């Protein structure tokens, strides 16, 4: 599942959460960006990714809800 979390005239940031089939209960969380004013404006760059367990994703969700 992907979602754009930041978008402006020249910049897009997207986050993707995907279950890892080979490791039940594990998920890949990946942040990517696209700079539309770059030499290759269609290219997506991976900024950061990590593997989280379901319980860790729930803690992240709780943190975001508390802040918002």
C-alpha positions as semicolon CSV with decimal commas, in nm:
position;residue;x (nm);y (nm);z (nm)
1;X;0,000;0,000;0,000
2;X;0,140;0,338;-0,106
3;X;0,047;0,695;-0,022
4;X;0,183;1,033;-0,120
5;X;0,249;1,220;0,203
6;X;0,409;1,537;0,062
7;X;0,356;1,701;-0,274
8;X;0,456;2,039;-0,409
9;X;0,530;2,180;-0,751
10;X;0,875;2,016;-0,771
11;X;0,881;1,749;-0,502
12;X;0,685;1,436;-0,404
13;X;0,741;1,207;-0,106
14;X;0,572;0,870;-0,094
15;X;0,556;0,603;0,175
16;X;0,488;0,235;0,112
17;X;0,404;-0,039;0,363
18;X;0,418;-0,393;0,236
19;X;0,393;-0,730;0,417
20;X;0,690;-0,962;0,376
21;X;0,555;-1,299;0,266
22;X;0,863;-1,493;0,375
23;X;0,845;-1,345;0,726
24;X;0,485;-1,347;0,852
25;X;0,414;-1,054;1,082
26;X;0,695;-0,845;0,927
27;X;0,649;-0,538;0,708
28;X;0,873;-0,325;0,489
29;X;0,828;0,050;0,537
30;X;0,986;0,253;0,258
31;X;1,008;0,627;0,192
32;X;1,081;0,746;-0,163
33;X;1,095;1,084;-0,333
34;X;1,079;1,234;-0,677
35;X;1,231;1,569;-0,768
36;X;1,048;1,699;-1,073
37;X;1,310;1,968;-1,142
38;X;1,596;1,716;-1,161
39;X;1,775;1,599;-1,473
40;X;1,553;1,287;-1,471
41;X;1,218;1,410;-1,334
42;X;1,048;1,068;-1,363
43;X;1,305;0,893;-1,144
44;X;1,209;0,788;-0,791
45;X;1,482;0,777;-0,525
46;X;1,461;0,546;-0,225
47;X;1,528;0,763;0,082
48;X;1,485;0,523;0,370
49;X;1,348;0,180;0,439
50;X;1,324;-0,057;0,731
51;X;1,164;-0,381;0,842
52;X;0,914;-0,365;1,128
53;X;0,706;-0,619;1,314
54;X;0,332;-0,560;1,341
55;X;0,369;-0,452;1,705
56;X;0,626;-0,191;1,603
57;X;0,396;-0,056;1,332
58;X;0,121;-0,027;1,593
59;X;0,357;0,172;1,819
60;X;0,434;0,405;1,528
61;X;0,061;0,443;1,464
62;X;0,000;0,524;1,832
63;X;0,277;0,785;1,826
64;X;0,132;0,954;1,517
65;X;-0,218;0,955;1,664
66;X;-0,090;1,105;1,990
67;X;0,088;1,384;1,807
68;X;-0,207;1,461;1,581
